[in-house]
């Protein structure tokens, strides 16, 4: 099993999206391999000095799941009510194998 980080970017106006939030959260709660999920907190972004920043909508979320493959994650996340309803502007899925901490995917890696 591998660990995947899924980043969602949402529209600035989430009025309609919030109507299906209970369905989205129920879906996430029943998701096999869910490690963590939640929206980013507005106003708490920090960028390193001199970094060129890209203006992104203020609403987004990070979801961490364990799954067999990227293909499995992509197929599963097609069923997310937010995705299916068109409420996700951008979805980035990356395999993430942390060598340190409680979510260590492969303890033999030994590097960050």
Order of alpha helices (4+ residues) and beta strands (2+ residues): beta-alpha-alpha-beta-beta-alpha-alpha-beta
